[in-house]
Amino acid sequence: MQAHLIEFITVGFGLVLLMIEAFTKGNKSQIGLVAAAGLTVILIMLFCPAPSCCPVPEWMERFYSDNQTARFYKIIAVISTILVLLMSVDFSKVLTKFTTGDDDDSATGEFYCLPVFACAGLMWMASATDLVSIFVSLELVTITFYVMVAFMRRNVGSLEAGVKYLILGALSTGFLVYGIAWIYGAMGTTDISLYAEILAGDSYNQSHLLFGIALILIALGFKVGAVPMQLWIPDVYQGAPTPITAFLSVASKAAGFLVLMTIISPFLASELTSNSICTVLLIMAGATLLYGNLAAISQSNFKRLLAYSSIAHAGFLLMGVATQDYVSVSFYLGSYLLMTFAAFFVLALIRSEEDSDELEAFNGLGKRNPALALALTVAMAALAGVPLTAGFWGKFFIFKSAIENGVSWWLLSIAFVSVAAGFYYYLKVVKAMYWHEPRDPSPMRLPIITKCVLVILMLGILLFGVWPQPILDLLK
Amino acid sequence: MPTPSLTEYLIISGLLFSIGLGGVIIRRNIIVIFMCLEMMLAAASLTLVAFSRFNVTDNGLPDYDGQMLVFFIITVAAAEVAVGLAIIVSLYRARQTIHTDELTSLKG
């Protein structure tokens, strides 16, 4: 099978799901299981090496590249979509309540189909090597997310989050296309693979180029949640349905960083532009780290806390991008997927059972369901970066390359303070679970899907914490 | 008749972009904000067409890459409006308002 067909298969599968949704009766959450099963097949296809006999067709070569990094990000996209779909199945009670208002789940069917289209967009983004294909695939993802964020139309929070995401997302689209226009004007082409060559010559306009790059940085800063475009994150994360929040926080961020690395890498590699871009990236990283960690300390809502923590993680990742250590960034994103999804699975369960995202809802979880509390403890420890978890290696590699590349001491000290602050607010949840008395001491039931997924995620976090080599091998 | 140069096109599109951005920041009505966002996209399209027209390739024709991207921008903008207006309508049904000042239920 030719490598470029996999996205077309994904889109086709999404259309088939929509048809199934339209023409069958019965429990809509089963579509989520069908979608997850189909995506698992696509995941297996991704792990098979592409045959050398049938390469990408010539007309597509400019827009599409199939390399190891692209595959890694496609695997991240597919795995996170599968996890989102599984989480949605266990979340269907809340979805039903806020779409039709009663027990009728007939309006929730599309919720299980839309992530598949977003997944196709994320996969195209991973392979895109031209500003045109980057723009189109980015918009496929963003527009799908507009619908999914505002999906619970009888919930004011979800609608408000949808409108905020819509306005700020469209604003970042405006910056992105305007930035693309200026880069195109400066370089004379939208093909990123030619940029290194053009930069080596002198037939381009330096000021046009830097203006374009600044606009692109603003636009992608929105996608990854970096200062100064981070303001939407807490509100949208809090209002959106929990599975979609997890999707935004992992897949959308990973794709944003990949696009950032694709566009920026030729400019960071060239001596003429690297200094100014690197300075801007490091300032953004420092501001993002400070904002995310300081604002997270005072949060009492767990979903908002995860939102600020996602901003803080974006800061570390930007530091990795600025030092051009793309392997560490990819590793960080891979380990981030495991621990963030573990946290969100627990949160989605608490939300369905307790109808609350507040930290108080976690009180006494250690007594009500010790296994669940243990899972969340491991996830929090990994997010904070405790050794022997995957999160530790992510931070370790980023710090290592920052020190080797001579990043200035002020940014390193901000980063160290951030790690310390992270320990405080992540362990606040652990404290609530073990040291506070529950409001309702009855034991909590653990649905079978959540249980299986949590076990796998825990094994992943601990296994890669001791032995990170498999992920690094995938990236070679 | 004198033909405008690249600089003039860039100034016009820059003005259009700034008006759009200013509107997004200042105005409080979501429909007006949405119109301003469309104006920003139009500014980007104009920039692309101008750069494309003045970027003449070896065979004497303009480089059509930029103009191809404009078609994608128009399509994406249409899709964005379709989804966006639907969200705004459902927000109006739930809250009876489309002013950003009154969207304050998410705080922390």
Interface residues (C-beta under 8 A of the other chain):
Chain A: L131 V132 F135 V136 E139 I143 Y146 V147 A150 R153 R154 V156 G157 L159 E160 A161 G162 V163 K164 L166 I167 A170 L171 T173 G174 F175 V177 Y178 I180 A181 W182 Y184 G185 G188 T189 T190 P234 D235 Q238 G239 Q299 S300 N301 R304
Chain B: F17 G20 L21 V24 I30 I33 F34 L37 M40 L41 A43 A44 S45 T47 L48 A50 F51 S52 N55 D63 D65 G66 M68 L69 F72 I73 V76 A79 E80 V83 G84 I87 I88 S90 L91 A94 R95 T100 L103 S105 L106 G108
